[in-house]
Amino acid sequence: MAEHLESGSLGEALAAKYLKERGYTILFQNWRFKHLEVDIIAKNEGILVFVEIKARTSEQYGQPYEFVDQQKQARLIRAADAFLARNSYTGDIRFDIVSVYLSSQKIELIKDAFWSY
């Protein structure tokens, strides 16, 4: 497996464990719709949460969460819209970002990182 894929898999595993420890119920991992993907779809305190995970081996080029730019946010929103439509979901939702620093295994959670427009 390519090194960046291994890093991504490790980052996702660490993030999922971190979220579970904080009371998230993981519903789906790597949920796909056409060419779109959501890393984790979970429930937290009665809210459906779409989670983007960004793992980095270093901070040389910026913080992991900084890589969730407007284009990535728009793709996540489209994927969330597809999930909501397919499942006839009408409750509250939010978008969280989990930053995983692989060298130190430090993890940061940003709740309500951005909103659908």
N, C-alpha and C positions, 0 to 999 in steps of 0.2 A: 504494500500500500504506500502511496506517495506520502512524504513527510507532512505536507500541509493537510492531507486528509486525516492522518493520524492525530495531528494537533487539533483539528476540528472535532474529531470523535472524542478525544480526551476532554476538550473544553465543554462539549455538550454533556458528557457524563458528569463532570464536576458541577456544572450548572444545574443539572436535573437533581442531583443529590442536595445541593445547596437550597434549591427551591422547596423540595420535599421537607427538609429540615425546618423550613419557615412556614409550613402549613399549606403549601400548594399541593393540589391533587393533579397529577399529570394525566391528561386525557389522551393526548397524541404527541408523538415526537416525529419530526420531519414530515409533517402533513403536507401533501402535495395536491395542487390543482393545476393541471396543464403544466406550464413552465414556472409556476410560482410555488414557493415553499415557506412554511412557517416552522421554525425550529421546535418550538414547544407550544402546545395549546393546553392551558390548565385552568383550574378553578381556584380562586383565592378569595375567601370571605364572601362567597356568593357571586363573585364577578368572574366572567369569562375573560381570561388573560391570554393575549397573543405575545409570545416571548421571542425576541431576537437575541441570539447568543453571539458574542464576538470574542474570540480567543486570540491572544497574541503572545508570542514568545518574548517580545521586548516592547518597550515604549518608544523606541527610536523614531518611529514615524507617527507617533501620536497615541492617544488613549484608545482602547478598543471601541468604546461607545461612539467615538468621533467618526467611525467608519459606517455608521448608520445614517447616511446622508438622506436628503430629500427624495432622491430617486429610489433608494432602498425602502424608505418609509412608504412611498407610494405603492411599491410592489407588495409590501406587507398589508397595506390597507386593502388592496384589490384581493389578495388571498383571504383576508378576514371576511370581506364582503361575500366571497364565494362560499366560505365555510358557513357563514350566518344564513345565507340563502338555502344552501343544501340541507341545513339542519333546522330551518324555520325558527331560529333563535331570535328572541326579541328582548332579552334582558340587557343588563349593563355589561360593557366591555371596557378593556383598557389595553394599552400596549406598553410592555416593559422591555427593558434592555438589561441583559446580564453581561458584564465585562469579566472575562477570565484572563488573569495574568499567569501564564503557564509556568514561567520561571520560578515564581514564588507561590503559585497556586492560590493567590489572593483573588477574591471574587467580590464584585460590587454589583448591587442591584439598583436600577433606576426604575421606580414605579411611575406609571403615567408619563413615560418618556416623551411621548408625542401623542397627538390626537388625530382622528380621522377628520378630513375636511370635506 
